[in-house]
Amino acid sequence: MKAQVNHDVFMRDSHGPNGHVMMILKNGRNLLALPIDSNESYIRVWDYQTGKRGFVYKKYLTLYEILPRVELKELSNHGTLKRGGTTLHLENQFKKDINFELDQIPYQLQPYEEITLRIREGEHGIWISRDGAFPFWGSLTLADSAEYVLKINETEEVLVSELYPILSHQDTVLTEYYSVDTVNVTPKVRVDTARIVNNKHPQDLEESKSKIGIRGYVKLNAIYDFNGLSDVDRFVPVEIPVGDERNTIDRGFYMGARQSRLAFYSNIKAKTGYLKIYIEADFAGGSTIQMLFRLRQAYAEYGFLTIGQTWTTFANLEAIPLTVDREGPNSSIAIRQGMVRWEKKVGYTDNEFGVAIETPTTAFSDSIAVDQRQKYPDISSRYKVKYDKGQVQLSGLFRIISHTDINTNHVTNTAGYGIMVSGKQYIENKDNILYFQAVYGKGISRYVRAFRNYSMDAFVNPADNSVFIPQTSGGYLSFEHHWSEKLFSNITGGVTWLENAEWQAEDSYKSSYYGSINSFWFAFDRMQLGVGYIYGIRRNKNDEQGYASRFQMYIRYDI
């Protein structure tokens, strides 16, 4: 319970006046009083400012509200084979150190660390704390000859825990036998290691000094195109054919696992915090038949600083709905690129502010006289406001687009900019969620999913080599409903628009429309199934249009 010292008093290492004095507590100091026998004249306390625990004379404390006591009990997993104890796996799922006490024996869990304990059956006293968060205490009751996972996390500076039994199943259908038929015995060979030559470049990898984790998933993606599209990975309205060939080509079925991902991460403890390293790749590089290993993200985080390649600061990933199609709504902002970003929470709120310099690669419609390496980096920023019913984010982007005229070697610098409002809103409860986004800008097409990789940042007028930088706008709405804990659906609609110059061809892209219906079923832990129907329309400058539709599904197994 919460307590306050009402007189200058000693904290002792044991109850009674003969205990060793650990520190002096001044009048008015706030403490946590730990529950002990009410008949004792001394009360055990915890000074959360210094982390010290001891005993204080009861009459010098004023007690306030009581800390809730938790009781974690799981006896349904009682084993049939007596082993004289039980196995407990402790998992710290938070990004800071957590102190865990079991029967007054302390264990410190670093961020995302897991440890395994072998303990006796029955009831055990537990105490879990972290600097800056209120602790909780209680009991943990486990069955004999069983196995459990205790996950510890934090929600809004309140520590929480979940206890899960690990159930073992015996497969009666498939039986595998392993045997070794031949044993090769190799005699020892003496090598003079002082004479071994070591060839090492200064940029070669050093020996690993930290623990490495692996995450990822195996994903089988299957589609059936009713008309209009050939890209088996993404549904992109820009590619929808318009004119005489519309709705007649590339109808058919595809199935593959090129969207499977693999990632490596490490949390390295430093003097003033933790260094997080993350590298992620998939097999979606190259054409459909190539399936090349492709880098998606590679970055390091230390404190408020992020350096490397990851999602642009202009984006709001929490406001993007989950779709079966990997591309998602046509106007969503989701691009990965190199950056240096500084981002932190504002004051004592959950609001977030971030600013970054990012790679300035620019895509033009004509490769003639265009230098892909721009002179100035893009500058992006965002401010996110969080509240009980959701969040809303305001994002800004500023860039300088440079173009060199090869005839005169004259360089022109034109400003580009973007602004976006996005967020998500819970409707009545968390079973109903509304996602939304609206974006507007000039020369920012490569940031928009509908346009990226299609060279629409700027266009070169063939008549005079002048550069035309179009305005861009778009938005989407998505409503998501959770039918149960493991099943939810959403419906999404979006639109994008790109400004056209008078001299551009009549079949130039002008706008597109996107709609999808998706359902997801998390059948069991680490597995999910998604099915969806997608419909898109492309409209050209001359107002001719074509449409495409697709049925898509995937099955995903997480590592």
Backbone torsions as a table, in degrees:
resi	resn	phi	psi	omega
1	MET	NA	160.1	177.1
2	LYS	-74.6	145.1	-178.4
3	ALA	-147.0	160.0	177.5
4	GLN	-138.0	137.3	179.0
5	VAL	-75.9	127.5	-179.2
6	ASN	-104.3	9.7	-179.7
7	HIS	-162.8	148.1	173.9
8	ASP	-58.7	128.1	-170.8
9	VAL	-148.9	159.2	177.1
10	PHE	-91.7	143.8	166.2
11	MET	-100.1	123.9	-176.7
12	ARG	-110.4	158.9	-176.7
13	ASP	-82.7	-4.3	175.2
14	SER	-151.4	159.7	-179.0
15	HIS	-74.5	144.1	-177.7
16	GLY	110.9	156.5	-175.8
17	PRO	-70.4	-12.8	-177.0
18	ASN	-91.9	-0.4	-179.5
19	GLY	-69.0	151.7	179.7
20	HIS	-67.4	135.9	-179.8
21	VAL	-77.9	122.0	-179.5
22	MET	-91.0	-39.5	179.4
23	MET	-167.1	165.4	177.2
24	ILE	-101.6	129.0	178.6
25	LEU	-102.4	123.5	-179.1
26	LYS	-81.0	155.1	178.1
27	ASN	-56.8	130.5	178.5
28	GLY	96.4	-4.4	-179.0
29	ARG	-71.7	136.5	179.2
30	ASN	-89.6	137.8	-178.9
31	LEU	-136.4	174.9	167.1
32	LEU	-114.7	125.5	178.4
33	ALA	-92.2	125.4	-177.5
34	LEU	-89.3	140.6	-175.6
35	PRO	-68.4	125.4	173.1
36	ILE	-139.1	-174.0	-179.5
37	ASP	-58.2	126.0	-177.6
38	SER	-66.4	-16.6	-179.6
39	ASN	-81.0	-13.3	-179.2
40	GLU	-71.8	145.7	178.1
41	SER	-84.1	-15.8	176.9
42	TYR	-111.3	142.4	179.7
43	ILE	-116.0	135.6	176.6
44	ARG	-76.6	132.5	-176.9
45	VAL	-129.5	162.2	175.9
46	TRP	-128.0	118.3	176.4
47	ASP	-90.0	97.8	-172.7
48	TYR	-71.9	-7.0	175.7
49	GLN	-78.9	-32.3	179.7
50	THR	-111.3	-13.9	-177.6
51	GLY	82.3	4.2	-177.8
52	LYS	-86.9	146.0	177.0
53	ARG	-124.0	141.7	179.0
54	GLY	-168.0	-156.7	-175.5
55	PHE	-124.3	141.2	-179.9
56	VAL	-130.8	142.7	178.5
57	TYR	-60.5	129.6	-168.1
58	LYS	-58.4	-38.0	-172.5
59	LYS	-71.6	-13.3	179.7
60	TYR	-93.5	9.2	179.7
61	LEU	-117.4	141.1	170.4
62	THR	-109.4	118.2	-174.8
63	LEU	-92.9	138.6	179.8
64	TYR	-116.1	-138.2	-174.7
65	GLU	-64.5	152.3	-176.0
66	ILE	-91.5	135.2	173.7
67	LEU	-69.6	137.1	-179.2
68	PRO	-66.5	142.2	178.3
69	ARG	-99.8	131.3	179.8
70	VAL	-101.9	148.5	176.3
71	GLU	-132.0	107.0	179.4
72	LEU	-100.0	117.4	-175.7
73	LYS	-134.8	131.8	176.7
74	GLU	-147.9	104.6	-177.3
75	LEU	-116.4	-2.7	-176.9
76	SER	-72.3	-13.8	-175.8
77	ASN	-97.5	25.9	-177.0
78	HIS	-60.6	125.1	-178.3
79	GLY	-76.0	152.9	178.9
80	THR	-86.7	-23.5	179.5
81	LEU	-100.0	114.1	-177.1
82	LYS	-67.6	126.4	179.0
83	ARG	-124.4	3.4	176.0
84	GLY	68.7	37.6	179.3
85	GLY	160.2	-172.8	180.0
86	THR	-143.8	161.3	-177.6
87	THR	-110.3	130.5	-179.6
88	LEU	-124.8	121.7	176.1
89	HIS	-99.5	120.0	178.0
90	LEU	-97.8	130.2	-179.8
91	GLU	-126.6	119.8	172.5
92	ASN	-89.5	108.7	-177.2
93	GLN	-96.7	13.1	-178.1
94	PHE	-108.5	162.8	-174.7
95	LYS	-88.6	11.9	177.0
96	LYS	-133.5	166.0	179.4
97	ASP	-62.3	143.4	175.1
98	ILE	-128.8	133.6	177.2
99	ASN	-96.7	127.4	-178.4
100	PHE	-123.8	128.1	177.7
101	GLU	-116.3	130.1	176.4
102	LEU	-124.2	112.7	-178.3
103	ASP	55.0	43.3	177.1
104	GLN	67.8	13.1	173.8
105	ILE	-102.2	118.7	-173.9
106	PRO	-84.0	146.3	172.8
107	TYR	-136.9	132.7	177.3
108	GLN	-107.4	123.4	-179.9
109	LEU	-106.2	119.6	175.5
110	GLN	-71.8	168.7	-179.1
111	PRO	-53.7	126.8	176.5
112	TYR	63.8	17.9	180.0
113	GLU	-82.8	149.8	177.1
114	GLU	-126.1	134.2	173.8
115	ILE	-131.3	156.0	-178.5
116	THR	-119.5	130.3	179.7
117	LEU	-118.6	143.8	174.4
118	ARG	-109.6	112.2	-174.5
119	ILE	-129.8	170.2	180.0
120	ARG	-81.2	161.3	176.5
121	GLU	-71.2	164.1	176.0
122	GLY	108.5	-160.1	-174.4
123	GLU	-96.1	136.8	179.8
124	HIS	-130.3	141.2	175.7
125	GLY	-81.0	136.3	-179.3
126	ILE	-126.9	152.8	177.6
127	TRP	-147.3	121.6	-176.2
128	ILE	-126.0	129.5	-176.9
129	SER	-145.6	162.8	174.0
130	ARG	-154.0	143.7	178.7
131	ASP	-59.3	128.3	177.9
132	GLY	91.2	-1.8	179.6
133	ALA	-132.6	147.4	177.9
134	PHE	-69.6	136.6	-179.6
135	PRO	-80.7	172.2	169.5
136	PHE	-138.6	157.6	-175.8
137	TRP	-137.0	169.5	178.1
138	GLY	158.6	-147.3	-176.1
139	SER	-132.0	154.7	179.3
140	LEU	-129.3	117.5	-176.8
141	THR	-115.5	121.3	-175.3
142	LEU	-126.1	154.0	179.1
143	ALA	-86.7	162.9	178.6
144	ASP	-77.4	152.4	173.2
145	SER	55.9	41.2	-178.1
146	ALA	-133.1	178.0	-177.7
147	GLU	-140.1	136.7	-174.7
148	TYR	-138.0	159.4	172.4
149	VAL	-122.6	125.4	175.5
150	LEU	-111.0	109.5	-178.1
151	LYS	-98.0	129.0	-178.2
152	ILE	-115.2	130.9	-178.5
153	ASN	-143.7	-175.3	179.5
154	GLU	-138.1	135.7	175.7
155	THR	-127.4	113.9	178.9
156	GLU	51.0	51.4	177.6
157	GLU	62.9	23.3	173.5
158	VAL	-121.6	123.2	-179.8
159	LEU	-73.5	138.2	178.7
160	VAL	-132.7	159.0	179.0
161	SER	-144.2	152.4	177.9
162	GLU	-135.7	135.6	-178.5
163	LEU	-112.1	126.2	-179.4
164	TYR	-125.2	136.0	170.4
165	PRO	-81.9	146.5	173.8
166	ILE	-98.8	116.4	-176.9
167	LEU	-97.5	129.9	178.8
168	SER	-98.6	133.2	179.6
169	HIS	-120.2	142.0	178.0
170	GLN	-104.3	125.5	179.9
171	ASP	-83.4	113.4	-177.2
172	THR	-91.8	0.6	-178.0
173	VAL	-97.5	-45.8	-175.8
174	LEU	-111.2	125.4	176.9
175	THR	-122.0	126.2	-178.9
176	GLU	-112.3	136.5	178.9
177	TYR	-117.3	136.1	178.1
178	TYR	-121.0	132.4	179.2
179	SER	-146.0	155.8	176.3
180	VAL	-114.9	115.6	-176.1
181	ASP	-89.4	-31.1	-174.6
182	THR	-128.5	134.9	176.1
183	VAL	-117.2	118.9	178.0
184	ASN	-95.2	124.5	178.8
185	VAL	-104.2	118.0	-178.6
186	THR	-104.6	125.2	179.4
187	PRO	-67.2	152.8	178.4
188	LYS	-67.9	140.6	179.3
189	VAL	-119.0	126.6	178.9
190	ARG	-84.9	129.6	180.0
191	VAL	-128.0	132.9	176.2
192	ASP	-82.3	97.3	-174.6
193	THR	-65.8	-20.6	179.4
194	ALA	-68.0	-19.0	-176.9
195	ARG	-101.3	2.2	179.3
196	ILE	-76.8	132.1	-179.8
197	VAL	-87.6	132.2	179.8
198	ASN	-115.3	108.5	178.6
199	ASN	-97.1	114.6	-175.2
200	LYS	-143.3	123.8	177.2
201	HIS	-79.1	148.6	179.2
202	PRO	-57.7	-24.1	-179.5
203	GLN	-94.2	0.6	178.9
204	ASP	-67.0	160.5	-177.6
205	LEU	-69.5	141.4	174.2
206	GLU	-86.2	167.7	175.6
207	GLU	-67.2	137.5	-176.7
208	SER	-64.6	134.4	179.5
209	LYS	-117.0	9.5	-177.8
210	SER	-140.5	164.0	178.0
211	LYS	-75.4	138.1	-179.0
212	ILE	-113.1	130.1	175.6
213	GLY	-106.3	155.3	179.6
214	ILE	-123.3	134.4	173.5
215	ARG	-139.5	168.3	-179.0
216	GLY	151.3	-167.8	177.4
217	TYR	-160.2	158.4	170.5
218	VAL	-100.1	125.6	-174.1
219	LYS	-130.8	121.4	173.6
220	LEU	-98.5	118.7	-178.2
221	ASN	-109.2	130.4	-179.5
222	ALA	-132.2	137.5	-179.8
223	ILE	-137.4	155.9	166.5
224	TYR	-133.3	114.9	178.6
225	ASP	-87.7	121.7	176.9
226	PHE	-78.5	-30.1	177.5
227	ASN	-173.6	149.1	159.9
228	GLY	96.9	-26.2	-171.7
229	LEU	-127.3	153.3	-179.8
230	SER	-119.0	-18.2	-178.2
231	ASP	-73.3	118.9	-175.6
232	VAL	-86.5	-10.9	-178.8
233	ASP	-95.5	-33.1	-171.0
234	ARG	-137.2	150.9	172.9
235	PHE	-104.6	102.6	-173.5
236	VAL	-118.2	110.6	-178.5
237	PRO	-58.6	-25.3	178.3
238	VAL	-58.6	-31.2	-176.1
239	GLU	-84.0	-4.4	-178.0
240	ILE	-66.0	126.0	-179.3
241	PRO	-71.1	143.7	179.5
242	VAL	-126.1	139.4	178.3
243	GLY	111.6	-146.8	-173.1
244	ASP	-65.0	-27.8	-175.9
245	GLU	-92.9	1.6	-173.6
246	ARG	-63.4	142.7	172.9
247	ASN	63.3	18.6	-178.2
248	THR	-124.5	-11.3	-174.0
249	ILE	-109.7	156.1	171.3
250	ASP	59.6	31.6	172.4
251	ARG	-76.6	133.4	179.5
252	GLY	161.2	-173.1	-171.6
253	PHE	-114.7	144.8	175.4
254	TYR	-143.4	146.7	174.8
255	MET	-149.0	132.6	-179.6
256	GLY	-167.7	171.6	-176.0
257	ALA	-119.5	24.6	-176.8
258	ARG	-67.8	-15.5	178.4
259	GLN	-85.9	1.0	176.7
260	SER	-61.3	145.6	-174.4
261	ARG	-126.4	156.4	177.1
262	LEU	-142.8	133.7	-177.9
263	ALA	-138.6	150.5	176.6
264	PHE	-124.8	138.1	-179.2
265	TYR	-145.0	158.1	178.7
266	SER	-152.3	141.2	174.7
267	ASN	-114.8	110.8	-173.0
268	ILE	-105.7	123.9	-178.7
269	LYS	-76.9	125.3	177.2
270	ALA	-115.7	-179.7	-175.6
271	LYS	-65.5	-35.6	-175.1
272	THR	-117.1	16.3	179.0
273	GLY	161.4	-152.2	-178.2
274	TYR	-127.2	137.8	175.7
275	LEU	-99.3	118.4	179.9
276	LYS	-102.2	126.0	177.3
277	ILE	-113.6	132.4	-178.6
278	TYR	-140.9	129.1	176.8
279	ILE	-132.0	128.0	-176.3
280	GLU	-133.9	140.2	179.4
281	ALA	-146.0	161.8	172.3
282	ASP	-137.4	-169.6	-175.4
283	PHE	-115.2	27.5	-175.2
284	ALA	-99.1	20.3	177.5
285	GLY	-82.6	151.9	179.0
286	GLY	74.1	-164.1	-179.8
287	SER	-76.9	175.9	-176.8
288	THR	-60.2	-36.6	-176.7
289	ILE	-85.1	-10.4	-178.1
290	GLN	-87.9	-47.2	179.2
291	MET	53.8	56.6	-177.8
292	LEU	-79.0	148.7	176.6
293	PHE	-69.8	124.6	-170.6
294	ARG	-127.3	132.3	176.7
295	LEU	-74.6	127.2	175.9
296	ARG	-102.1	-54.6	-179.6
297	GLN	-135.6	146.2	173.9
298	ALA	-157.1	104.9	-175.8
299	TYR	-151.2	164.7	176.0
300	ALA	-125.2	139.5	176.8
301	GLU	-119.4	131.4	174.6
302	TYR	-141.6	111.9	-176.5
303	GLY	63.3	-122.0	-178.4
304	PHE	-93.7	4.2	-171.9
305	LEU	-108.0	134.4	174.5
306	THR	-124.2	128.7	-178.5
307	ILE	-131.6	128.3	177.7
308	GLY	138.1	-152.6	179.5
309	GLN	-111.6	120.6	177.2
310	THR	-159.1	-168.8	-175.0
311	TRP	-66.2	138.2	-178.1
312	THR	-58.2	147.5	178.2
313	THR	-67.9	-21.7	178.9
314	PHE	-67.3	-20.0	-174.7
315	ALA	-84.3	164.3	170.6
316	ASN	-131.6	90.5	-172.8
317	LEU	-63.9	-30.9	-179.5
318	GLU	-69.0	-17.3	-178.1
319	ALA	-96.9	5.2	179.6
320	ILE	-96.8	121.6	-179.4
321	PRO	-72.2	153.4	175.9
322	LEU	-76.4	127.3	176.9
323	THR	-127.6	154.6	177.8
324	VAL	-65.7	-38.6	174.4
325	ASP	-70.5	130.2	-176.8
326	ARG	-63.1	-27.2	-175.4
327	GLU	-73.7	-38.2	179.9
328	GLY	78.0	-166.6	-178.7
329	PRO	-55.1	142.3	-173.4
330	ASN	-65.9	-22.5	-178.5
331	SER	-102.5	6.5	-178.8
332	SER	-69.4	149.8	178.0
333	ILE	-100.8	108.8	-178.1
334	ALA	-157.4	92.8	178.9
335	ILE	-136.2	142.3	179.5
336	ARG	-105.5	133.5	-179.2
337	GLN	-160.0	168.6	-179.8
338	GLY	-68.9	145.5	-176.4
339	MET	-164.6	164.0	164.6
340	VAL	-126.2	115.7	-173.1
341	ARG	-125.2	139.1	172.6
342	TRP	-115.5	126.3	-176.3
343	GLU	-151.6	136.8	178.2
344	LYS	-155.5	166.6	174.3
345	LYS	-75.8	149.0	-173.9
346	VAL	-92.0	119.2	177.9
347	GLY	57.7	-133.7	179.1
348	TYR	-103.4	22.8	178.9
349	THR	-103.8	175.8	173.9
350	ASP	-92.4	2.1	177.3
351	ASN	-65.2	149.7	-174.6
352	GLU	-126.3	142.8	174.8
353	PHE	-132.6	135.5	178.6
354	GLY	-143.6	149.2	176.3
355	VAL	-143.0	145.7	-174.4
356	ALA	-151.1	154.1	163.7
357	ILE	-104.7	133.4	-172.2
358	GLU	-131.2	164.7	-175.8
359	THR	-60.5	135.9	-172.7
360	PRO	-100.6	21.5	-178.2
361	THR	-50.9	134.7	-177.9
362	THR	-123.3	135.4	179.2
363	ALA	-104.3	123.2	178.7
364	PHE	-108.7	162.6	179.7
365	SER	-77.9	-19.8	-175.9
366	ASP	-130.4	121.4	-176.4
367	SER	-73.9	-13.7	179.5
368	ILE	-68.5	131.6	174.7
369	ALA	63.6	25.9	-178.9
370	VAL	-121.2	125.0	175.6
371	ASP	-97.4	115.2	-177.4
372	GLN	-66.3	-22.8	178.6
373	ARG	-88.5	112.7	-178.1
374	GLN	-83.9	160.1	-175.0
375	LYS	-81.8	-25.8	-173.7
376	TYR	-127.5	142.5	178.7
377	PRO	-73.5	156.0	171.5
378	ASP	-75.1	144.4	177.2
379	ILE	-117.3	121.0	-179.4
380	SER	-127.5	153.3	-179.7
381	SER	-151.9	165.2	178.4
382	ARG	-156.7	151.3	173.8
383	TYR	-133.9	121.3	-176.0
384	LYS	-115.2	128.8	177.2
385	VAL	-105.7	125.3	179.8
386	LYS	-111.5	140.7	177.7
387	TYR	-145.9	176.3	-171.8
388	ASP	-58.9	-35.7	-174.7
389	LYS	-96.2	8.9	178.0
390	GLY	148.6	-148.3	-179.6
391	GLN	-158.5	156.7	176.0
392	VAL	-140.3	142.1	-175.7
393	GLN	-130.6	138.6	172.8
394	LEU	-111.3	123.9	-177.5
395	SER	-120.0	148.4	177.7
396	GLY	-134.5	149.5	-179.0
397	LEU	-141.8	134.9	176.2
398	PHE	-133.3	135.1	-179.2
399	ARG	-148.2	154.5	175.2
400	ILE	-113.3	121.5	-179.7
401	ILE	-102.0	118.0	-177.6
402	SER	-104.4	140.7	179.8
403	HIS	-139.3	133.3	179.9
404	THR	-107.3	123.0	175.6
405	ASP	-81.2	116.0	-174.5
406	ILE	-70.3	-19.2	-179.9
407	ASN	-76.3	-36.2	-176.5
408	THR	-116.3	-8.3	-174.2
409	ASN	59.6	20.1	178.2
410	HIS	-83.0	134.5	-178.8
411	VAL	-104.5	126.5	174.4
412	THR	-108.4	139.4	178.5
413	ASN	-119.8	119.5	-178.0
414	THR	-121.8	135.4	-178.1
415	ALA	-78.5	138.1	170.8
416	GLY	-120.9	154.7	-176.7
417	TYR	-154.1	162.3	177.1
418	GLY	-153.5	149.8	175.4
419	ILE	-140.1	142.0	-176.7
420	MET	-143.8	139.7	171.6
421	VAL	-119.0	129.3	-177.2
422	SER	-151.1	166.9	177.6
423	GLY	167.2	-173.3	174.6
424	LYS	-141.9	150.4	-174.2
425	GLN	-137.1	126.0	173.3
426	TYR	-78.2	132.9	179.7
427	ILE	-105.4	108.5	-176.8
428	GLU	70.4	-54.3	178.5
429	ASN	-151.1	-178.9	-174.7
430	LYS	-78.2	2.7	174.2
431	ASP	-82.0	-14.0	179.7
432	ASN	-128.2	119.5	-173.8
433	ILE	-129.9	134.4	174.9
434	LEU	-110.2	122.6	174.9
435	TYR	-104.0	142.5	-179.0
436	PHE	-149.6	154.9	176.7
437	GLN	-160.3	140.7	172.1
438	ALA	-137.2	130.4	-176.4
439	VAL	-132.3	144.3	176.4
440	TYR	-147.2	143.0	178.4
441	GLY	-177.4	-173.5	-179.8
442	LYS	-136.3	123.9	-179.7
443	GLY	71.3	32.4	-177.2
444	ILE	-122.1	21.6	-172.7
445	SER	-61.2	-32.8	-177.2
446	ARG	-69.1	-15.2	175.5
447	TYR	-81.4	-18.7	-176.6
448	VAL	-93.2	131.7	-174.2
449	ARG	-57.8	-34.6	-176.7
450	ALA	-67.6	-23.8	-172.4
451	PHE	-113.2	-19.9	-170.2
452	ARG	-59.2	144.8	-178.0
453	ASN	70.5	11.9	-179.0
454	TYR	-118.6	17.3	170.0
455	SER	55.0	57.2	-179.4
456	MET	-124.2	15.2	174.7
457	ASP	-65.2	-40.4	-177.9
458	ALA	-156.2	157.6	-178.9
459	PHE	-130.1	139.8	-179.8
460	VAL	-97.8	123.6	177.6
461	ASN	-72.6	115.7	-176.8
462	PRO	-65.2	-17.8	-177.6
463	ALA	-73.9	-43.0	-175.6
464	ASP	-132.4	9.0	179.6
465	ASN	62.2	17.4	174.8
466	SER	-76.2	158.9	-176.2
467	VAL	-107.0	129.9	176.2
468	PHE	-109.0	120.8	179.9
469	ILE	-108.5	109.4	-172.3
470	PRO	-78.8	154.3	170.5
471	GLN	-81.0	150.8	-177.0
472	THR	-135.1	141.9	174.0
473	SER	-149.8	160.5	179.2
474	GLY	177.0	175.3	178.5
475	GLY	-177.5	169.9	176.2
476	TYR	-152.4	160.9	171.2
477	LEU	-131.5	141.6	178.3
478	SER	-142.8	132.1	177.4
479	PHE	-114.1	129.2	-176.7
480	GLU	-121.1	133.6	178.4
481	HIS	-126.6	132.0	178.8
482	HIS	-97.9	113.0	-179.9
483	TRP	-75.5	-33.2	178.6
484	SER	-156.5	-176.0	-179.3
485	GLU	-63.4	-27.8	-174.5
486	LYS	-113.8	3.0	-175.6
487	LEU	-137.6	127.1	174.6
488	PHE	-147.8	161.3	-179.5
489	SER	-136.9	158.6	173.7
490	ASN	-147.3	159.1	175.1
491	ILE	-130.0	132.4	-171.1
492	THR	-132.0	138.8	174.8
493	GLY	-136.1	138.2	-178.0
494	GLY	-146.7	162.4	-179.6
495	VAL	-145.3	145.4	173.6
496	THR	-134.4	153.0	179.8
497	TRP	-142.1	141.4	179.4
498	LEU	-130.4	131.4	-179.6
499	GLU	-67.9	141.8	177.7
500	ASN	-112.0	143.5	173.5
501	ALA	-87.9	156.3	-177.9
502	GLU	-61.9	-35.0	-175.7
503	TRP	-82.9	-6.5	179.7
504	GLN	-72.1	155.1	-178.7
505	ALA	-63.4	155.7	-177.1
506	GLU	-68.9	-23.1	179.6
507	ASP	-92.4	15.7	176.8
508	SER	-68.7	147.7	179.5
509	TYR	-63.3	139.0	178.8
510	LYS	-122.9	-48.2	-177.6
511	SER	-157.6	165.3	176.7
512	SER	-149.4	158.0	-178.5
513	TYR	-131.3	145.0	-174.1
514	TYR	-136.8	138.3	174.1
515	GLY	-146.8	141.7	178.9
516	SER	-150.5	150.5	173.0
517	ILE	-124.0	125.7	-174.3
518	ASN	-131.6	146.3	172.9
519	SER	-135.3	142.9	-177.1
520	PHE	-132.9	136.4	179.9
521	TRP	-127.3	118.4	175.8
522	PHE	-92.2	84.9	-170.0
523	ALA	-60.5	-44.1	175.7
524	PHE	-155.7	174.2	-174.8
525	ASP	-55.7	129.6	176.1
526	ARG	77.1	8.9	178.1
527	MET	-132.1	139.5	175.9
528	GLN	-144.7	150.8	179.8
529	LEU	-125.3	131.6	178.4
530	GLY	-127.9	137.2	175.1
531	VAL	-132.5	145.5	-178.1
532	GLY	-160.6	158.9	174.5
533	TYR	-123.3	132.9	-174.9
534	ILE	-125.2	140.6	179.1
535	TYR	-136.3	135.6	-179.1
536	GLY	-141.2	154.4	178.8
537	ILE	-133.0	136.1	171.9
538	ARG	-114.3	135.9	177.1
539	ARG	-123.6	133.9	-179.1
540	ASN	-94.3	176.6	-179.7
541	LYS	-58.3	-36.3	179.7
542	ASN	-84.7	11.6	177.4
543	ASP	70.6	7.4	169.3
544	GLU	-72.4	149.0	-176.9
545	GLN	-141.9	157.9	174.0
546	GLY	-135.2	161.2	-177.9
547	TYR	-135.9	161.3	179.2
548	ALA	-146.8	152.6	178.4
549	SER	-144.7	151.8	-173.9
550	ARG	-150.9	140.6	166.9
551	PHE	-102.9	134.1	-175.7
552	GLN	-140.8	148.4	175.6
553	MET	-147.9	160.3	172.7
554	TYR	-148.5	155.0	171.4
555	ILE	-123.9	127.8	-173.4
556	ARG	-128.4	134.3	176.1
557	TYR	-121.5	119.0	-178.7
558	ASP	-83.0	146.4	176.0
559	ILE	-72.1	NA	NA
